[in-house]
Amino acid sequence: MESLLQFHPISFSSIPHYHSHVKPKQHYPLFHFPIKNPKTHFPLHSLTQTHSIPPLPISIPQQNPNVISYSSLISVFSKSNREHQAIFLFLHMITTSSLRPNGYTYVAVLTACTRILYLQFGLQLHAAVIKTGYLNSVFVSNALMSFYLKCGFYQSAFKVFDEMGQRDIVSWNTVISCAVKGFMYDTAFGLFFDMLVTDCLRVDYFTLSTILTACAMTTGLVMEGKQVHGFAVKVGLETELNVGNALIGFYMNCGNLDGVVCLFERMGVRDVITWTEMVRAYMEFGFVDLGLKVFDEMPEKNCVTYNVVLSGFCQNGEGLKAMELFVRMVEEGMELMDFSLSSGINACSLLADYEVSKQMHGFAIKFGFGSNVCVEGALLDMYTRCGRMVDAKKMFSMWEELEKDSSVVWTSMICGYARNGQTNEAISLFHLGHSKGKLIIDEVALSTMPGLCGTVGYHDMGKQIHCQVIKFGFHSKVQIGNAVVSMYFKCGNVDDAIKMFSGMSSTDIVSWNILISGYVMHRQGDRALGIWLKMQVEGITPDEVTFILIISAYKQTNLNLVDDCRSLFDSMRTVYHIEPTSQHYSSFISVLGHWGLLEEALETINKMPFKPSAFVWRALLDGCRLHKNTMLEKWTAKNILALEPKDPSTYILVSNLYSSSGRWDCAEMTRKNMREKGFHKYPAQSWIICQKKMHSFYARDRSHPQDRDIYSGLEILIFECQKVGYEPDTRFVLHEVEEHQKKQFLFHHSSKLAATYGILMTKPGKPIRIVKNILLCGDCHTFLKYVSIVTKRDIFLRDSSGFHCFSNGQCSCKDQW
């Protein structure tokens, strides 16, 4: 408090609306007791004669009013949105009379400072309080704490509290509220227990609602929150309106919808906050219809209620309903906040409508929200979701030139690049924003960037993001934890993925699904089934995604467990009451095909209660390819082509089947048909991350700046592999060319180029990590096994089927992918 004990001169130039008529260099001491000649300190008559100082809205009597009169009037002004007049009157009192402020005067003027966040004046009031001996007054100290709390100076509020000789319930409530607003939840709980033990005060509704807010804000205080609920029941405050609302918020954040509904139904008195929180709960849990039912039953609604419904629609993917509600709010002249407009823009993003996106941008500018940071981020996000990356880049560049870019805008642009498949641009922008200090690591960035790193296999950057998660305290957030676990799995780091999962303070069904998916991706079916057993032991309810993943795991087990898989598939209806979808059938058909049960797979397809989708036929096709059943393979391919006549990959699939059987004329006819319909093949691509940059390669690619070194190195690598037994398999060349040309086609596949570049650019002994956008061909698979022998390096390659780990001439897929 030493700095607060000093008196600093203050001028009226610091008080809004009264600054232009005081000479800049003329300062007036705020307090100087006793005041012998007030006019020498504050020439009031000269200020009131100027054109900008309004006369006091009262008539001051000729005889001097006493301190009680002044205090009462200052208090009235402070609580009537006339804070500046309250401060003016306070200065009038101390400069035109010998009156000294008392405790009530200080409380009244501190209230005015608190309401307009007038920090400089409040600091000097604190110094005056200390000098005049009113710091011992509980009411004055409470007002000081409230002032510091509103201004965000939490440590100063704590210091005032610590120096109080006597405290009341308001003192404790204020300091607990200060700890909660400062995100010091453990401190808030410590103060709460000290209050009960030390001062033996009876808590009130404000105490309990504040501490319940702390419990709702963090997942680590679930048990403490339940204890507070029990305490509220014990002291008879559970039915109090504010406590009931706080309890609803707590149980909603804990994911306990039943608890929320039970509390809502038991509440005898409800206000608009109660009803709104109930709508929010249903929306957040995905029960949109129930949320709308509560909304319709509400006796009173406000703009916050409409915003909750609007946000709930967006959260549940109901873009059209959200847009209709937003239009209704505009037409009815309802008050719109930046949150309202952001939600309306998000609704437009869900619709991905080009014309509507332009209208929404125009609306934002017309109503003056165009310069709002949150709205700007939402607008940029809308353009990226509508596929308008050129417009998004122009908007981003314009904001950057005007130096009005913010972290939200940078994050939106990075997410937009990632969403539209421009991963290299997303990574480059992330590095640029971080180096310029433009990108503040927030929850949105930390939940997006791990996914981006996982998509491209950027392991080193993913580890840095994980460090940022820990540094900024977001490791307790389930969504971010899930993103980090998924990232490690996709980057081939199973150990760190499991370590991250084990260290998560709380998990949800998505967390468990990611864990199972990771094992499936790495072809560790037995470990995935082990997680399934653990889920059953711990009583975790699976969802539809869980069954898709678990069924898929049965084709990656060491033993043939088709009977167990069949039983699990049947139990979906009987035990878990989940109706199998096309994806569940696709996973089951894939298992049957993997273990060679092609006839049973075909029979299962014929017995499906609905028409089989292309996913189901593709699953059967994989089994046919694996077990070389060419007749069934061709028939399956025709079924896929009939279902997906506009998918270019389907034409390529059929063409490749014709080529593999030597029917070159049919293959060329299929490709010609595809070209005539305007379809284009997605080229095979392999990439590797090196020196903080993604290096992409296509078949026979010569675009890389180091292409000469790469091709020379590849020739040497092929020669060394041939010396230890590698023979190119020209069956995988699906073009009608000479035999020597087929070998050249094989040698220059994208995965071979990427592997060569990785070997050239990394230190000996370090593993090579490659990502491929389609299935790895058989010849490249064989080649990489030999490369792992001659270079004595492990090669991790992720293709559309999962991970291949090549080590010492063997692959983790056991040549079945």
Secondary structure, DSSP 8 states (H G I E B T S, - for coil): -HHHHS---B-GGGSTTS-TTS-TT--B-S--SS-S-HHHH--HHHHHTSSSS---SS---SS---HHHHHHHHHHHHTTT-HHHHHHHHHHHHHHS-----HHHHHHHHHHHHHHT-HHHHHHHHHHHHHHTGGG-HHHHHHHHHHHHHHT-HHHHHHHHHT-SS--HHHHHHHHHHHHHTT-HHHHHHHHHHIIIII-----HHHHHHHHHHHHH-GGGHHHHHHHHHHHHHHT-TTSHHHHHHHHHHHHHTT-HHHHHHHHHH-SS--HHHHHHHHHHHHHTT-HHHHHHHHHH-S---HHHHHHHHHHHHHTT-HHHHHHHHHHHHHTT----HHHHHHHHHHHHHHT-HHHHHHHHHHHHHTT-TT-HHHHHHHHHHHHHTT-HHHHHHHHHHHHHTT---HHHHHHHHHHHHHTT-HHHHHHHHHHHHHHT-----HHHHHHHHHHHHHHT-HHHHHHHHHHHHHTT-TT-HHHHHHHHHHHHHTT-HHHHHHHHHH-S---HHHHHHHHHHHHHTT-HHHHHHHHHHHHHTT----HHHHHHHHHHTTSSSS--HHHHHHHHHHHHHTT-----HHHHHHHHHHHHHTT-HHHHHHHHHT-SS---HHHHHHHHHHHHHTT-HHHHHHHHHHHHHH-TT-HHHHHHHHHHHHHTT-HHHHHHHHHHHHHTT------EEEEEETTEEEEEETT---STTHHHHHHHHHHHHHHHHHTT----GGG--S---HHHHHHHHHT-HHHHHHHHHHHHS-TT--EEEEESS---HHHHHHHHHHHHHS---EEEEETTEEEEEETTEETTTT--
